[in-house]
Amino acid sequence: LYRGNVDFSRYKSETINRDAQTEAIKIGTLCLNVWIYITYKMDLAVNSCDHLDREPDIASWDAAYALFTGSLDHVKKDSNHSDTKITKKGKGHMFHALADQLCSSFRTCESENGLDGPSSITIALLRGFRLGQEFLTTRECRVAQDVQRVMQNAMVVPFIQGLLLHTYERIDAMKVLWSESKNTAYAAAVLPVLHACNQNDAEIVRETVHRKGKLKMQDFRTVKKALEQNYACLGVTCADVGGVWDHANGRYMEGATTCSSYGSYLESGGKRTFSIVVLAIIVTIATLVFVVWLTRRCGKCCWKKKNHTEEVPLTSQVNNRNII
């Protein structure tokens, strides 16, 4: 992860290291290549919508869908012939299967207990692909763009989950090397989008993940906080990501529970926004006090033009300007 370059060579000296390197390359290929190509094909389709001289590029949208699902996932069409019902978790190696595999570790699966069935993110994305195709076909371009934006935000969720999960597993000395390789791969996918939101938080995550060997609980909490306080910017929520689940004890891992959306908002700039709002209120009150004082001193005549015969209510002025 040094200066944006992902180096998996340190995971290849021994047999277990080769296995770790293989896992890192598999995840890195999906996160850094397939995911980018999926978004590229979606961009091609949506950008073609505005060109009235030719048909929308539905083929590119379908290609993105194919790359997302892969060929080994079991999808069952519902009565409306839309791919939104899945008989079981995918057994493939593409994005669809990755999201389904991680959801049980974060209690974000579609079942009532959140531990079984496909990922909630998978279901939402499949629905998004169907809706996007319909809107492109009917040339509802702006709506198609909105669908694409929401989908691309949702696709970051499994990468965040993978980053959190393997950062936590590095606290366990028995899983350090295995988790370190995966940790590096997921971080390589998350860091660019995190950097676009907050460079300092991205550097904190990069510096922590780049360390070799075992991590401490405080390291995990640092990474978790740096991610959570940028969820709003990334377009995801605490409920989307969930928390690291302890299957053996039926509870969240210590220090790895689902975050609070309200708390994340405050940490991700909400405090600054709150301060600005308070300052704006103070300035408004001071302005009103000054206007009242000036009105009493000058008298009503100062506020009327000689030829003015009728006062126009402020609400009417706003309505006349079509301000919503």
ZAPADREN-873155 format. One record per residue (C-alpha): residue number from 1; x negated, y, z. Coordinates in nm, 4 decimals, always signed. Layout:
+-----+----------+----------+----------+
| num |        u |        v |        w |
+-----+----------+----------+----------+
| NUM |        X |        Y |        Z |
...
+-----+----------+----------+----------+
END
This chain:
+-----+----------+----------+----------+
| num |        u |        v |        w |
+-----+----------+----------+----------+
|   1 |  +0.0000 |  +0.0000 |  +0.0000 |
|   2 |  -0.3012 |  +0.2280 |  -0.0218 |
|   3 |  -0.2009 |  +0.5395 |  -0.2187 |
|   4 |  +0.0924 |  +0.3614 |  -0.3748 |
|   5 |  -0.0981 |  +0.0532 |  -0.4909 |
|   6 |  +0.0197 |  -0.2840 |  -0.3614 |
|   7 |  -0.2656 |  -0.5238 |  -0.2924 |
|   8 |  -0.1686 |  -0.8867 |  -0.2265 |
|   9 |  -0.5243 |  -1.0223 |  -0.2641 |
|  10 |  -0.5823 |  -1.0488 |  +0.1109 |
|  11 |  -0.3212 |  -1.3286 |  +0.1329 |
|  12 |  -0.5045 |  -1.5845 |  -0.0843 |
|  13 |  -0.8128 |  -1.7218 |  +0.0938 |
|  14 |  -0.6531 |  -2.0282 |  +0.2568 |
|  15 |  -0.3631 |  -2.2627 |  +0.1816 |
|  16 |  -0.1227 |  -2.0795 |  +0.4108 |
|  17 |  -0.2495 |  -1.7528 |  +0.2684 |
|  18 |  -0.1741 |  -1.8713 |  -0.0837 |
|  19 |  +0.1803 |  -1.9511 |  +0.0266 |
|  20 |  +0.2088 |  -1.6057 |  +0.1791 |
|  21 |  +0.0714 |  -1.4488 |  -0.1368 |
|  22 |  +0.3221 |  -1.6436 |  -0.3471 |
|  23 |  +0.6096 |  -1.5169 |  -0.1355 |
|  24 |  +0.4807 |  -1.1608 |  -0.1558 |
|  25 |  +0.4525 |  -1.1785 |  -0.5343 |
|  26 |  +0.8014 |  -1.3308 |  -0.5677 |
|  27 |  +0.9580 |  -1.0552 |  -0.3587 |
|  28 |  +0.7423 |  -0.7893 |  -0.5208 |
|  29 |  +0.8476 |  -0.9039 |  -0.8681 |
|  30 |  +1.2139 |  -0.8761 |  -0.7728 |
|  31 |  +1.1848 |  -0.5484 |  -0.5835 |
|  32 |  +0.9361 |  -0.3663 |  -0.8046 |
|  33 |  +1.0157 |  -0.5031 |  -1.1498 |
|  34 |  +1.3622 |  -0.6575 |  -1.1774 |
|  35 |  +1.5305 |  -0.3918 |  -0.9624 |
|  36 |  +1.3745 |  -0.1094 |  -1.1637 |
|  37 |  +1.4804 |  -0.2753 |  -1.4888 |
|  38 |  +1.8365 |  -0.3157 |  -1.3568 |
|  39 |  +1.8588 |  +0.0555 |  -1.2813 |
|  40 |  +1.7012 |  +0.1338 |  -1.6198 |
|  41 |  +1.9679 |  -0.0661 |  -1.8052 |
|  42 |  +2.2417 |  +0.0997 |  -1.6000 |
|  43 |  +2.0977 |  +0.4416 |  -1.6881 |
|  44 |  +2.0980 |  +0.3527 |  -2.0582 |
|  45 |  +2.4626 |  +0.2534 |  -2.0448 |
|  46 |  +2.5824 |  +0.5572 |  -1.8504 |
|  47 |  +2.3768 |  +0.8056 |  -2.0540 |
|  48 |  +2.5231 |  +0.6655 |  -2.3764 |
|  49 |  +2.8738 |  +0.7461 |  -2.2606 |
|  50 |  +2.8508 |  +1.1150 |  -2.3507 |
|  51 |  +2.7443 |  +1.0465 |  -2.7099 |
|  52 |  +3.0743 |  +1.0593 |  -2.8944 |
|  53 |  +2.9138 |  +0.9645 |  -3.2264 |
|  54 |  +2.8644 |  +0.6042 |  -3.1121 |
|  55 |  +3.0132 |  +0.3449 |  -2.8808 |
|  56 |  +2.9010 |  +0.3302 |  -2.5161 |
|  57 |  +2.6133 |  +0.0899 |  -2.4565 |
|  58 |  +2.8140 |  -0.1751 |  -2.2751 |
|  59 |  +2.5502 |  -0.4341 |  -2.3634 |
|  60 |  +2.2958 |  -0.2608 |  -2.1382 |
|  61 |  +2.5468 |  -0.2546 |  -1.8514 |
|  62 |  +2.6107 |  -0.6273 |  -1.9015 |
|  63 |  +2.2341 |  -0.6915 |  -1.9071 |
|  64 |  +2.2014 |  -0.5149 |  -1.5711 |
|  65 |  +2.4807 |  -0.7343 |  -1.4357 |
|  66 |  +2.3103 |  -1.0494 |  -1.5645 |
|  67 |  +1.9776 |  -0.9507 |  -1.4068 |
|  68 |  +2.1548 |  -0.8785 |  -1.0799 |
|  69 |  +2.3338 |  -1.2137 |  -1.0528 |
|  70 |  +2.0922 |  -1.4525 |  -1.2210 |
|  71 |  +2.2148 |  -1.7901 |  -1.3475 |
|  72 |  +2.2260 |  -1.9971 |  -1.0269 |
|  73 |  +2.4910 |  -1.8149 |  -0.8262 |
|  74 |  +2.8360 |  -1.9678 |  -0.7905 |
|  75 |  +3.0936 |  -1.7077 |  -0.8884 |
|  76 |  +3.4655 |  -1.7818 |  -0.9021 |
|  77 |  +3.7011 |  -1.5498 |  -1.0852 |
|  78 |  +4.0106 |  -1.4319 |  -0.9006 |
|  79 |  +4.3604 |  -1.4021 |  -1.0516 |
|  80 |  +4.2656 |  -1.0713 |  -1.2146 |
|  81 |  +3.9614 |  -1.2312 |  -1.3824 |
|  82 |  +3.7191 |  -1.0105 |  -1.1919 |
|  83 |  +3.4031 |  -1.1579 |  -1.0400 |
|  84 |  +3.4711 |  -1.0600 |  -0.6811 |
|  85 |  +3.5241 |  -1.3975 |  -0.5119 |
|  86 |  +3.2251 |  -1.6188 |  -0.4490 |
|  87 |  +3.2550 |  -1.9786 |  -0.3332 |
|  88 |  +2.9255 |  -1.9816 |  -0.1435 |
|  89 |  +2.5951 |  -1.8036 |  -0.1104 |
|  90 |  +2.3812 |  -1.7876 |  -0.4174 |
|  91 |  +2.0944 |  -2.0339 |  -0.4537 |
|  92 |  +1.9069 |  -1.8375 |  -0.7137 |
|  93 |  +1.6106 |  -1.6047 |  -0.6969 |
|  94 |  +1.7547 |  -1.2771 |  -0.8215 |
|  95 |  +1.8941 |  -0.9727 |  -0.6422 |
|  96 |  +2.2307 |  -1.1378 |  -0.5752 |
|  97 |  +2.0700 |  -1.4293 |  -0.3894 |
|  98 |  +1.8330 |  -1.2020 |  -0.1974 |
|  99 |  +2.1191 |  -0.9938 |  -0.0564 |
| 100 |  +2.3107 |  -1.3097 |  +0.0384 |
| 101 |  +2.0096 |  -1.4614 |  +0.2138 |
| 102 |  +1.9416 |  -1.1508 |  +0.4229 |
| 103 |  +2.2991 |  -1.0753 |  +0.5289 |
| 104 |  +2.3103 |  -1.3580 |  +0.7850 |
| 105 |  +1.9995 |  -1.2143 |  +0.9524 |
| 106 |  +2.1741 |  -0.8786 |  +0.9960 |
| 107 |  +2.5353 |  -0.9896 |  +1.0451 |
| 108 |  +2.6479 |  -0.8106 |  +0.7284 |
| 109 |  +2.7995 |  -1.1064 |  +0.5426 |
| 110 |  +3.1573 |  -1.0990 |  +0.4177 |
| 111 |  +3.2970 |  -1.3449 |  +0.6762 |
| 112 |  +3.4686 |  -1.2372 |  +0.9977 |
| 113 |  +3.1645 |  -1.3164 |  +1.2116 |
| 114 |  +2.9349 |  -1.1478 |  +0.9587 |
| 115 |  +2.7085 |  -1.4531 |  +0.9407 |
| 116 |  +2.8567 |  -1.6651 |  +0.6609 |
| 117 |  +2.9460 |  -1.6231 |  +0.2976 |
| 118 |  +2.8117 |  -1.3706 |  +0.0508 |
| 119 |  +2.6750 |  -1.0313 |  +0.1496 |
| 120 |  +2.9170 |  -0.7414 |  +0.1766 |
| 121 |  +2.6740 |  -0.5488 |  -0.0434 |
| 122 |  +2.6959 |  -0.8231 |  -0.3082 |
| 123 |  +3.0757 |  -0.8038 |  -0.3120 |
| 124 |  +3.0660 |  -0.4240 |  -0.3423 |
| 125 |  +2.8102 |  -0.4360 |  -0.6243 |
| 126 |  +3.0029 |  -0.6988 |  -0.8209 |
| 127 |  +3.3109 |  -0.4811 |  -0.7935 |
| 128 |  +3.1031 |  -0.1829 |  -0.9018 |
| 129 |  +2.9803 |  -0.3632 |  -1.2132 |
| 130 |  +3.3389 |  -0.4421 |  -1.3092 |
| 131 |  +3.4595 |  -0.0867 |  -1.2506 |
| 132 |  +3.1595 |  +0.0632 |  -1.4278 |
| 133 |  +3.2277 |  -0.1459 |  -1.7362 |
| 134 |  +3.5925 |  -0.0343 |  -1.7403 |
| 135 |  +3.5041 |  +0.3351 |  -1.7044 |
| 136 |  +3.2397 |  +0.3155 |  -1.9750 |
| 137 |  +3.4822 |  +0.1426 |  -2.2098 |
| 138 |  +3.7423 |  +0.4177 |  -2.1579 |
| 139 |  +3.4719 |  +0.6881 |  -2.1691 |
| 140 |  +3.5406 |  +0.8143 |  -1.8181 |
| 141 |  +3.1784 |  +0.9181 |  -1.8058 |
| 142 |  +3.1727 |  +1.1257 |  -1.4871 |
| 143 |  +3.3410 |  +0.8491 |  -1.2888 |
| 144 |  +3.1007 |  +0.5938 |  -1.4350 |
| 145 |  +2.8102 |  +0.8094 |  -1.3184 |
| 146 |  +2.9562 |  +0.8201 |  -0.9663 |
| 147 |  +2.9909 |  +0.4419 |  -0.9638 |
| 148 |  +2.6322 |  +0.4028 |  -1.0819 |
| 149 |  +2.4994 |  +0.6375 |  -0.8122 |
| 150 |  +2.6798 |  +0.4510 |  -0.5326 |
| 151 |  +2.5609 |  +0.1164 |  -0.6675 |
| 152 |  +2.1978 |  +0.2247 |  -0.6880 |
| 153 |  +2.2133 |  +0.3452 |  -0.3280 |
| 154 |  +2.3646 |  +0.0126 |  -0.2197 |
| 155 |  +2.0878 |  -0.1831 |  -0.3910 |
| 156 |  +1.8343 |  -0.0368 |  -0.1472 |
| 157 |  +2.0074 |  -0.2049 |  +0.1507 |
| 158 |  +1.8527 |  -0.5558 |  +0.1106 |
| 159 |  +1.5070 |  -0.3979 |  +0.0795 |
| 160 |  +1.5599 |  -0.2061 |  +0.4049 |
| 161 |  +1.6828 |  -0.5255 |  +0.5712 |
| 162 |  +1.3811 |  -0.7205 |  +0.4493 |
| 163 |  +1.1458 |  -0.4490 |  +0.5688 |
| 164 |  +1.3049 |  -0.4408 |  +0.9149 |
| 165 |  +1.3270 |  -0.8193 |  +0.9484 |
| 166 |  +0.9638 |  -0.8904 |  +0.8646 |
| 167 |  +0.8376 |  -0.5947 |  +1.0649 |
| 168 |  +1.0144 |  -0.7482 |  +1.3647 |
| 169 |  +0.8800 |  -1.0964 |  +1.2895 |
| 170 |  +0.5239 |  -0.9628 |  +1.2953 |
| 171 |  +0.5663 |  -0.9212 |  +1.6703 |
| 172 |  +0.5609 |  -1.3035 |  +1.6877 |
| 173 |  +0.2017 |  -1.4262 |  +1.6609 |
| 174 |  +0.3168 |  -1.7492 |  +1.4898 |
| 175 |  +0.4651 |  -1.5615 |  +1.1927 |
| 176 |  +0.2200 |  -1.2762 |  +1.1442 |
| 177 |  +0.0604 |  -1.3675 |  +0.8108 |
| 178 |  +0.3800 |  -1.4973 |  +0.6502 |
| 179 |  +0.5811 |  -1.1927 |  +0.7559 |
| 180 |  +0.2998 |  -0.9498 |  +0.6800 |
| 181 |  +0.2980 |  -1.0492 |  +0.3137 |
| 182 |  +0.6751 |  -1.0069 |  +0.2814 |
| 183 |  +0.6623 |  -0.6904 |  +0.4886 |
| 184 |  +0.4184 |  -0.5393 |  +0.2411 |
| 185 |  +0.6352 |  -0.6301 |  -0.0596 |
| 186 |  +0.9564 |  -0.4836 |  +0.0833 |
| 187 |  +0.7754 |  -0.1706 |  +0.1962 |
| 188 |  +0.6445 |  -0.1169 |  -0.1558 |
| 189 |  +1.0061 |  -0.0976 |  -0.2770 |
| 190 |  +1.1411 |  +0.1195 |  +0.0051 |
| 191 |  +0.8587 |  +0.3716 |  +0.0373 |
| 192 |  +0.9165 |  +0.5621 |  -0.2904 |
| 193 |  +1.2847 |  +0.6313 |  -0.2157 |
| 194 |  +1.2051 |  +0.7070 |  +0.1478 |
| 195 |  +0.9281 |  +0.9445 |  +0.0388 |
| 196 |  +1.1809 |  +1.1326 |  -0.1756 |
| 197 |  +1.3841 |  +1.1940 |  +0.1404 |
| 198 |  +1.1113 |  +1.2607 |  +0.3947 |
| 199 |  +0.7381 |  +1.2410 |  +0.3255 |
| 200 |  +0.6425 |  +1.2294 |  +0.6933 |
| 201 |  +0.8708 |  +0.9350 |  +0.7710 |
| 202 |  +0.7453 |  +0.7519 |  +0.4618 |
| 203 |  +0.3873 |  +0.7989 |  +0.5804 |
| 204 |  +0.4792 |  +0.6663 |  +0.9265 |
| 205 |  +0.6264 |  +0.3497 |  +0.7745 |
| 206 |  +0.3346 |  +0.3086 |  +0.5337 |
| 207 |  +0.0744 |  +0.3465 |  +0.8071 |
| 208 |  +0.2517 |  +0.0969 |  +1.0359 |
| 209 |  +0.3154 |  -0.1710 |  +0.7730 |
| 210 |  -0.0383 |  -0.1393 |  +0.6317 |
| 211 |  -0.1944 |  -0.2532 |  +0.9581 |
| 212 |  -0.3296 |  -0.6055 |  +0.9559 |
| 213 |  -0.2163 |  -0.8668 |  +1.2032 |
| 214 |  +0.0308 |  -0.8562 |  +1.4857 |
| 215 |  +0.2532 |  -0.5560 |  +1.5598 |
| 216 |  +0.4025 |  -0.4358 |  +1.8865 |
| 217 |  +0.7659 |  -0.3700 |  +1.9711 |
| 218 |  +0.6937 |  +0.0023 |  +1.9655 |
| 219 |  +0.5715 |  -0.0323 |  +1.6060 |
| 220 |  +0.9038 |  -0.1871 |  +1.5063 |
| 221 |  +1.0982 |  +0.0851 |  +1.6840 |
| 222 |  +0.8914 |  +0.3488 |  +1.5058 |
| 223 |  +0.9669 |  +0.1959 |  +1.1639 |
| 224 |  +1.3339 |  +0.1482 |  +1.2521 |
| 225 |  +1.3718 |  +0.5102 |  +1.3609 |
| 226 |  +1.1907 |  +0.6453 |  +1.0540 |
| 227 |  +1.4296 |  +0.4521 |  +0.8296 |
| 228 |  +1.7502 |  +0.5211 |  +1.0209 |
| 229 |  +1.7079 |  +0.8943 |  +1.0324 |
| 230 |  +1.7033 |  +0.8940 |  +0.6515 |
| 231 |  +2.0056 |  +0.6711 |  +0.5917 |
| 232 |  +2.2258 |  +0.9669 |  +0.4992 |
| 233 |  +1.9738 |  +1.0815 |  +0.2389 |
| 234 |  +1.9361 |  +0.7277 |  +0.1051 |
| 235 |  +2.3136 |  +0.6990 |  +0.0685 |
| 236 |  +2.3550 |  +0.4049 |  +0.3091 |
| 237 |  +2.5040 |  +0.3663 |  +0.6566 |
| 238 |  +2.4143 |  +0.1864 |  +0.9773 |
| 239 |  +2.6987 |  -0.0600 |  +0.9116 |
| 240 |  +2.5563 |  -0.1388 |  +0.5661 |
| 241 |  +2.2177 |  -0.2358 |  +0.7092 |
| 242 |  +2.3241 |  -0.3927 |  +1.0395 |
| 243 |  +2.0794 |  -0.5147 |  +1.3040 |
| 244 |  +1.8376 |  -0.8077 |  +1.3333 |
| 245 |  +2.0486 |  -1.0978 |  +1.4608 |
| 246 |  +1.9300 |  -1.3622 |  +1.7079 |
| 247 |  +2.1042 |  -1.6823 |  +1.5925 |
| 248 |  +1.9782 |  -1.8875 |  +1.8859 |
| 249 |  +2.1297 |  -1.6601 |  +2.1522 |
| 250 |  +2.4201 |  -1.5146 |  +1.9548 |
| 251 |  +2.3196 |  -1.1491 |  +1.9936 |
| 252 |  +2.1041 |  -0.8835 |  +1.8351 |
| 253 |  +1.7322 |  -0.8992 |  +1.8944 |
| 254 |  +1.5945 |  -0.6719 |  +2.1629 |
| 255 |  +1.5515 |  -0.3206 |  +2.0252 |
| 256 |  +1.6974 |  -0.4223 |  +1.6870 |
| 257 |  +2.0701 |  -0.3544 |  +1.7257 |
| 258 |  +2.2830 |  -0.1772 |  +1.4669 |
| 259 |  +2.2235 |  +0.1948 |  +1.4890 |
| 260 |  +2.4883 |  +0.4599 |  +1.5533 |
| 261 |  +2.5884 |  +0.6628 |  +1.2478 |
| 262 |  +2.6380 |  +0.9697 |  +1.4664 |
| 263 |  +2.2975 |  +0.9293 |  +1.6235 |
| 264 |  +2.1312 |  +0.8764 |  +1.2865 |
| 265 |  +2.2938 |  +1.1904 |  +1.1536 |
| 266 |  +2.1543 |  +1.3988 |  +1.4366 |
| 267 |  +1.8076 |  +1.2500 |  +1.3916 |
| 268 |  +1.8076 |  +1.2901 |  +1.0142 |
| 269 |  +1.8499 |  +1.6617 |  +1.0125 |
| 270 |  +2.1802 |  +1.6928 |  +1.1904 |
| 271 |  +2.0129 |  +1.8854 |  +1.4710 |
| 272 |  +1.8823 |  +2.1362 |  +1.2235 |
| 273 |  +2.2237 |  +2.1611 |  +1.0574 |
| 274 |  +2.3880 |  +2.2056 |  +1.3972 |
| 275 |  +2.1471 |  +2.4894 |  +1.4805 |
| 276 |  +2.2246 |  +2.6608 |  +1.1517 |
| 277 |  +2.5989 |  +2.6329 |  +1.2183 |
| 278 |  +2.5577 |  +2.7813 |  +1.5660 |
| 279 |  +2.3501 |  +3.0672 |  +1.4269 |
| 280 |  +2.6115 |  +3.1301 |  +1.1580 |
| 281 |  +2.8856 |  +3.1469 |  +1.4219 |
| 282 |  +2.6851 |  +3.3954 |  +1.6281 |
| 283 |  +2.6227 |  +3.6147 |  +1.3241 |
| 284 |  +2.9925 |  +3.6003 |  +1.2302 |
| 285 |  +3.1036 |  +3.7018 |  +1.5792 |
| 286 |  +2.8531 |  +3.9874 |  +1.5858 |
| 287 |  +2.9783 |  +4.1061 |  +1.2465 |
| 288 |  +3.3416 |  +4.1002 |  +1.3616 |
| 289 |  +3.2553 |  +4.2961 |  +1.6752 |
| 290 |  +3.0783 |  +4.5577 |  +1.4637 |
| 291 |  +3.3718 |  +4.5844 |  +1.2231 |
| 292 |  +3.6201 |  +4.6326 |  +1.5110 |
| 293 |  +3.3989 |  +4.8979 |  +1.6660 |
| 294 |  +3.3560 |  +5.0772 |  +1.3337 |
| 295 |  +3.7324 |  +5.0635 |  +1.2655 |
| 296 |  +3.8179 |  +5.2233 |  +1.5969 |
| 297 |  +3.5586 |  +5.4932 |  +1.5494 |
| 298 |  +3.6394 |  +5.5910 |  +1.1932 |
| 299 |  +4.0125 |  +5.5376 |  +1.2022 |
| 300 |  +4.2296 |  +5.3618 |  +0.9524 |
| 301 |  +4.1878 |  +5.6406 |  +0.6979 |
| 302 |  +3.8314 |  +5.5361 |  +0.6345 |
| 303 |  +3.9508 |  +5.2004 |  +0.5066 |
| 304 |  +4.2144 |  +5.3259 |  +0.2627 |
| 305 |  +4.1674 |  +5.4765 |  -0.0770 |
| 306 |  +4.3676 |  +5.7854 |  -0.1555 |
| 307 |  +4.5621 |  +5.6234 |  -0.4378 |
| 308 |  +4.6027 |  +5.2909 |  -0.2599 |
| 309 |  +4.9668 |  +5.2194 |  -0.1907 |
| 310 |  +4.9701 |  +4.8503 |  -0.1049 |
| 311 |  +4.7318 |  +4.6301 |  +0.0894 |
| 312 |  +4.6573 |  +4.2941 |  -0.0696 |
| 313 |  +4.6257 |  +4.0041 |  +0.1776 |
| 314 |  +4.2884 |  +3.8315 |  +0.1827 |
| 315 |  +4.4495 |  +3.4948 |  +0.1101 |
| 316 |  +4.5987 |  +3.6314 |  -0.2103 |
| 317 |  +4.2612 |  +3.7677 |  -0.3166 |
| 318 |  +4.1053 |  +3.4275 |  -0.2637 |
| 319 |  +4.3849 |  +3.2518 |  -0.4536 |
| 320 |  +4.3584 |  +3.4939 |  -0.7416 |
| 321 |  +3.9914 |  +3.4029 |  -0.7765 |
| 322 |  +4.0792 |  +3.0304 |  -0.7844 |
| 323 |  +3.8474 |  +2.9563 |  -0.4936 |
| 324 |  +3.9224 |  +2.6134 |  -0.3496 |
+-----+----------+----------+----------+
END
